[in-house]
Amino acid sequence: GINAEYMGLQQQAKMQKNPKKAPVITQAEKIREKAKAEKDMKMAKKEQEIDNMAPEAIMGELKSKGIPTFGTPAERKERLKKACGIKADSPQPSQAPSQPTAPNPNISADPQKGGRKSNVVERIEEMKQKREERRKKIEENRKMKLEKQEENEAAGKMGDVDFEQMIEKEKLRPEEMIAHISPEGLKINVCVRKRPIFKKELASGEVECVSVANPRIVVHECNCKVDGITKYVENHEFKFDNAFSEFESSEDLYQYSLKHLVPLLYNKGIVTCF
């Protein structure tokens, strides 16, 4: 009994001399913990910043990052948080396994964006973009019409600006003209020359509706559809041996119509010209 008591006292004294050592924290662990705390603080600050952003600002951020913008404002906000590396506060509720369903033709996977996007949403976005383009085009046309109308009034022209712009797009261009042909060897030579429109005609509301590019002449007929509102231009094209615009001289007309007939007249020939 004395020996057992002596052994117990000896073991107790040995434990007092060698107490249990506390775990030692290294410098690297301290740096990692500090970096983690800073990152958590930064993420919390970013999350608060996103929560306070307006829907338009969130939409702009998503577009700048190349992230899909479909869905509700809350879904867009969560998508932006995920892109910034912010994890959701609460996990999604687990759902009971459901029976397999047939694939929805209105939903297609987008491998480039890593998500699923409804075809209906895509069509809506496409319609919205086309509507914006139409509005922009209408506004541009309205400004052009007002500028053209002011320009015409200053020049004394009182014609319909819409018809004038339509004819400008449809009329023949000088570069479409080909060289005049010589009338020699032709039994019948038909030539047409367009006269310039008079100022009094422009002042009364007439529109210059004839264009020339040898050997073609086009009459641009201004009409309205059955609704009485929609305007359109109908083109009537005619082709002759030689056609002359109002900018060509009388000498050109003489060169390709009458000049070769003069010697025949002096030699008692028979000529008909009208």
GIWO-V758298 format. One record per backbone hydrogen bond with DSSP energy under -0.5 kcal/mol. CO is the residue of the C=O (numbers start at 1). NH is the residue of the N-H. If there is no record, write none. Layout:
co=CO nh=NH
co=CO nh=NH
//
This chain:
co=1 nh=5
co=2 nh=6
co=3 nh=7
co=4 nh=8
co=5 nh=9
co=6 nh=10
co=7 nh=11
co=8 nh=12
co=9 nh=13
co=10 nh=14
co=11 nh=15
co=12 nh=16
co=13 nh=17
co=14 nh=18
co=24 nh=26
co=26 nh=30
co=27 nh=31
co=28 nh=32
co=29 nh=33
co=30 nh=34
co=31 nh=35
co=32 nh=36
co=33 nh=37
co=34 nh=38
co=35 nh=39
co=36 nh=40
co=37 nh=41
co=38 nh=42
co=39 nh=43
co=40 nh=44
co=41 nh=45
co=42 nh=46
co=43 nh=47
co=44 nh=48
co=45 nh=49
co=46 nh=50
co=47 nh=51
co=48 nh=52
co=50 nh=53
co=54 nh=58
co=55 nh=59
co=56 nh=60
co=57 nh=61
co=58 nh=62
co=59 nh=63
co=60 nh=64
co=61 nh=65
co=62 nh=67
co=63 nh=66
co=72 nh=76
co=73 nh=77
co=74 nh=78
co=75 nh=79
co=76 nh=80
co=77 nh=81
co=78 nh=82
co=79 nh=83
co=80 nh=84
co=81 nh=86
co=82 nh=85
co=85 nh=87
co=103 nh=105
co=104 nh=107
co=106 nh=119
co=106 nh=120
co=108 nh=117
co=109 nh=111
co=110 nh=114
co=110 nh=115
co=115 nh=110
co=117 nh=108
co=118 nh=122
co=119 nh=123
co=120 nh=124
co=121 nh=125
co=122 nh=126
co=123 nh=127
co=124 nh=128
co=125 nh=129
co=126 nh=130
co=127 nh=131
co=128 nh=132
co=129 nh=133
co=130 nh=134
co=131 nh=135
co=132 nh=136
co=133 nh=137
co=134 nh=138
co=135 nh=139
co=136 nh=140
co=137 nh=141
co=138 nh=142
co=139 nh=143
co=140 nh=144
co=141 nh=145
co=142 nh=146
co=143 nh=147
co=144 nh=148
co=145 nh=149
co=146 nh=150
co=147 nh=151
co=148 nh=152
co=149 nh=153
co=150 nh=154
co=151 nh=155
co=152 nh=157
co=153 nh=156
co=160 nh=164
co=161 nh=165
co=162 nh=166
co=163 nh=167
co=164 nh=168
co=165 nh=169
co=166 nh=170
co=167 nh=171
co=173 nh=176
co=174 nh=177
co=183 nh=186
co=188 nh=190
co=189 nh=191
co=190 nh=241
co=190 nh=242
co=192 nh=244
co=198 nh=202
co=199 nh=203
co=200 nh=204
co=201 nh=206
co=202 nh=158
co=202 nh=205
co=207 nh=209
co=209 nh=220
co=211 nh=218
co=213 nh=216
co=214 nh=178
co=215 nh=240
co=216 nh=213
co=217 nh=238
co=218 nh=211
co=218 nh=220
co=219 nh=221
co=219 nh=236
co=221 nh=234
co=223 nh=232
co=225 nh=228
co=230 nh=225
co=232 nh=223
co=234 nh=221
co=235 nh=237
co=236 nh=219
co=238 nh=217
co=242 nh=192
co=244 nh=194
co=245 nh=248
co=249 nh=253
co=250 nh=254
co=251 nh=255
co=252 nh=256
co=254 nh=257
co=254 nh=258
co=254 nh=259
co=258 nh=261
co=258 nh=262
co=259 nh=262
co=259 nh=263
co=261 nh=265
co=262 nh=266
co=263 nh=267
co=264 nh=269
co=265 nh=268
co=269 nh=271
//
